Amino acid sequence: MRILVVDDMASMRHVMINMLRHVGFKDIDEAVDGYQAMVLLKSRPYDLVISDLNMPKIDGLQLLQAIRQDRILANTPLLMVTCESDKEKVQQALLAKVNGFVIKPFNMNTLEKQLNRLHLLE
């Protein structure tokens, strides 16, 4: 299973990647923003995208909308990671068919619950 982790903060990307490796995922790429994520998504298939909501250039919501509008990528599951308390942005992500939310700060258990809910853990 190939996973793409998208976050403008290197420390958050590394925490997420370490958690994913801890539960057995090995094929993990990372992107610093939604723009870089779209470049990667167009170059190879991913089974899951985990994206921060607030990022420069292309944020998580714009990335989600771009994925859903692309006929090849449209069904790619996306988990949104956020500390966002802005109900409007959360509502927009729900309308754009986000597959789940992970609220910062989070722990291993929270991430595992979301991965299990998406049937990504064996």
C-alpha positions as CSV (number, residue, x, y, z in Angstrom):
1,M,0.0,0.0,0.0
2,R,1.4,3.4,-1.0
3,I,0.6,6.4,1.2
4,L,1.2,10.2,0.6
5,V,1.7,12.4,3.6
6,V,1.2,16.1,2.9
7,D,2.1,18.8,5.5
8,D,4.1,22.0,5.3
9,M,5.7,21.3,8.7
10,A,8.6,18.7,8.4
11,S,8.2,17.7,12.0
12,M,4.5,16.7,11.5
13,R,5.3,14.8,8.3
14,H,8.0,12.8,10.2
15,V,5.7,12.1,13.2
16,M,3.0,10.8,10.8
17,I,5.5,8.8,8.8
18,N,6.9,7.2,11.9
19,M,3.4,6.3,13.1
20,L,2.5,4.8,9.8
21,R,5.7,2.7,9.8
22,H,4.9,1.6,13.3
23,V,1.7,0.0,12.1
24,G,3.4,-1.7,9.2
25,F,3.3,0.7,6.2
26,K,6.5,1.0,4.3
27,D,5.8,2.7,1.0
28,I,5.3,6.3,2.1
29,D,6.1,9.5,0.2
30,E,5.8,13.0,1.5
31,A,4.9,16.4,0.1
32,V,5.3,19.9,1.5
33,D,2.1,21.3,0.1
34,G,-0.9,20.5,-2.1
35,Y,0.9,21.6,-5.2
36,Q,3.8,19.1,-4.7
37,A,1.2,16.5,-3.7
38,M,-0.7,16.9,-7.0
39,V,2.6,16.5,-8.9
40,L,3.2,13.2,-7.1
41,L,-0.4,12.0,-7.4
42,K,-0.2,12.5,-11.2
43,S,3.1,10.6,-11.4
44,R,2.1,7.4,-9.5
45,P,-1.0,5.9,-7.8
46,Y,-1.5,6.2,-4.0
47,D,-3.9,4.1,-1.9
48,L,-4.3,6.9,0.7
49,V,-3.5,10.6,1.1
50,I,-3.1,12.1,4.6
51,S,-3.1,15.9,4.3
52,D,-2.9,18.9,6.6
53,L,-5.7,21.3,6.1
54,N,-3.7,24.6,6.4
55,M,-0.8,24.9,4.0
56,P,0.7,27.4,1.6
57,K,0.2,27.4,-2.2
58,I,-2.5,24.7,-2.3
59,D,-4.1,23.9,1.1
60,G,-5.7,20.6,2.1
61,L,-9.2,21.6,1.1
62,Q,-8.0,22.7,-2.4
63,L,-6.0,19.5,-2.7
64,L,-9.1,17.4,-1.7
65,Q,-11.2,19.3,-4.3
66,A,-8.6,18.7,-7.0
67,I,-8.4,15.0,-6.2
68,R,-12.2,14.6,-6.3
69,Q,-12.5,16.5,-9.6
70,D,-9.9,14.3,-11.3
71,R,-11.5,11.2,-12.8
72,I,-8.4,9.1,-12.2
73,L,-7.8,10.2,-8.6
74,A,-11.4,10.8,-7.5
75,N,-11.8,7.7,-5.4
76,T,-8.4,8.1,-3.6
77,P,-9.2,8.1,0.2
78,L,-8.0,11.3,1.9
79,L,-7.7,11.8,5.7
80,M,-7.5,15.4,6.7
81,V,-5.3,16.3,9.7
82,T,-6.1,19.6,11.3
83,C,-6.3,21.6,14.5
84,E,-9.0,23.6,12.7
85,S,-11.8,24.9,14.8
86,D,-13.3,26.7,11.8
87,K,-16.5,24.8,11.3
88,E,-17.0,26.3,7.8
89,K,-13.7,24.7,6.5
90,V,-14.6,21.4,8.1
91,Q,-18.1,21.6,6.5
92,Q,-16.4,22.3,3.1
93,A,-14.2,19.3,3.5
94,L,-17.2,17.1,4.4
95,L,-19.0,18.4,1.3
96,A,-15.9,17.6,-0.8
97,K,-16.1,14.0,0.4
98,V,-13.2,13.8,2.8
99,N,-12.9,10.3,4.2
100,G,-12.1,11.3,7.7
101,F,-10.5,13.8,10.1
102,V,-7.6,13.5,12.5
103,I,-7.6,16.3,15.0
104,K,-4.2,17.7,16.2
105,P,-2.8,16.8,18.7
106,F,-3.4,13.1,18.0
107,N,-1.8,9.9,19.1
108,M,-1.2,6.5,17.6
109,N,-4.5,5.2,18.7
110,T,-6.4,8.0,17.0
111,L,-4.6,7.3,13.7
112,E,-5.1,3.6,13.9
113,K,-8.9,4.1,14.5
114,Q,-9.1,6.1,11.3
115,L,-7.1,3.6,9.3
116,N,-9.2,0.7,10.6
117,R,-12.4,2.7,9.8
118,L,-11.1,2.9,6.2
119,H,-10.2,-0.8,6.3
120,L,-6.6,-0.1,5.6
121,L,-5.1,-2.1,8.5
122,E,-5.0,-5.9,8.4
